[in-house]
Amino acid sequence: MSNLSAERSRHALTEHTRRLTEAAGAADPTAPVPTCPGWTVADLVAHVGQTQHWVADIVEQRIADPALLPTEMAEVPADVSAWPAWLIDGGARVVAAFDDAALVEPVFNAAGDDRTGGVFWLQSQLNEAVIHGYDAAAAALGDVVVDFDIDVDVAAELVTNHLAMLTSPTWAALRPESATAVSGAGESLHWHADDLDSSGEWLIERGADGATWQPGHGTADATVRGPAGVLLLILTRRLPLTAVSPGVVRLVGDAELVGHWVANTAHIAD
């Protein structure tokens, strides 16, 4: 399912953790995060750092039974000045946990799909670093960031990861309202990253029993074209379509369908 090599994913995870740390350090810890309603920068730092250590525990210990998942979270340093080192250390620990063996050995996969648990958690942590790095940048700026840089291959990987999670049995179990809302009567959406070849196309169909997706091109009720990084930020509700300059993203077909899909992904803070 992954088009991004493990080495490339690990490198991107390191880089985006660094960028997230710098952006969070430039913001007031009590500042609101405009792209995560109800969160402050302190909440963002705690979430990212604690998740890093929680996932590292799972992967390092090769936990395959969900009943054995860690129940305690790492303690957030009380001293704000210690946050950058804590985040960088957590990022380094989780990257080190994803050695080649961890990607093939039995590890719990929370999505319940055909990925190994190691691949699932690596993609999940890359998503955390990129999306919450955007959140930190928005908090530092006090508004959405239109020109946030995400390498095209990383963005495409995370669009795929996002759709895989939204259409997984786990999502239906944990977010039933979202899963019901993105179901439908055969309506289809086509997302097309125009800075990629055919690896940057995704077809979604809203069926009565839930939404499904597949890579590739096809006729759809609505097509959204644009740079992969911008599509990722739109799909994860970080960047409103209205914030993008005309011509950067092109929507053909049923705009209401696109709006409904994005509005009901339940992808706010996690």
C-alpha positions, 0 to 999 in steps of 0.5 A, a space after each residue: 500500500 505504501 509508495 514511500 520507502 521506509 528510509 524516505 519515510 524516516 527521513 521525512 519524519 525526522 525533518 517534519 518533527 524538527 520543523 514542528 518543534 521550531 514552529 511550536 517554539 516560536 509560538 506562545 504556549 498559551 496561544 490557540 491553535 487556529 486549525 485545532 479548535 480548543 487546543 493551545 500550543 501546550 496541548 499540541 506539544 503534549 499530544 505530539 510528544 506523548 504520542 511519539 513515546 506511546 508509539 515507540 513503546 508499541 513498536 519497540 516491544 512488538 506489541 501485537 495484542 491490543 489488550 497489551 497497549 501502553 496505558 500510561 503516557 510520557 510526562 510532559 516537561 514542566 519547563 517550557 524551555 525543555 519542550 524542544 529537546 523533548 520533542 526532538 528526542 521523542 521524534 528520534 526515538 520513534 524513528 529509531 523504533 521503525 527499523 526494517 525488522 519492525 516493519 515486517 514483524 507482528 505489531 498491532 495495526 489499529 486500522 485493521 487493514 492489510 498493512 503491517 503494524 509497523 508500516 501503519 504506525 510509521 505512516 501514522 507518525 509521519 502524518 502526525 509530524 506533518 499535519 501537526 507541524 502545519 498546526 504549529 506553524 498556523 499557531 505561530 502565525 495566528 492564521 492558516 498557512 497557505 504556502 506550507 511546504 510538503 514534499 510531493 511524495 510525502 503528501 501523496 503518501 499521507 493522502 493515501 494514509 488518510 483515505 485508508 484510515 477513513 475507510 477502515 473498520 476501525 474508523 467505522 467503529 470509533 467514528 460511526 457518525 463520520 463513517 455514516 456521513 461519508 457513506 452514500 448512494 454511489 456518489 464518487 469523488 476524484 482527487 488528482 495531484 497534478 504535480 505527480 504522475 498516476 500515483 497521485 490520483 485517488 477515486 472514492 465511492 460513497 456506497 450504502 455500506 461505507 466509502 471505499 477508495 482505490 488509486 487511479 483515474 476515472 469519471 466522478 461526480 466531482 474532481 479536485 485537482 491541485 498540488 498534492 500538499 494542498 490536497 492533503 491540507 484540504 482533506 485534513 481540514 487544515 486549509 479551506 478551499 477558499 484560502 487557496 489562490 484561484 487556479 491553484 486548486 480546480 474543482 469540477 463537478 459537484 462542489 457540495 459533494 466535495 464540501 460534504 466529504 471534507 466536512 464529515 471526515 472528523 479529522 480535527 485534531 487527531 
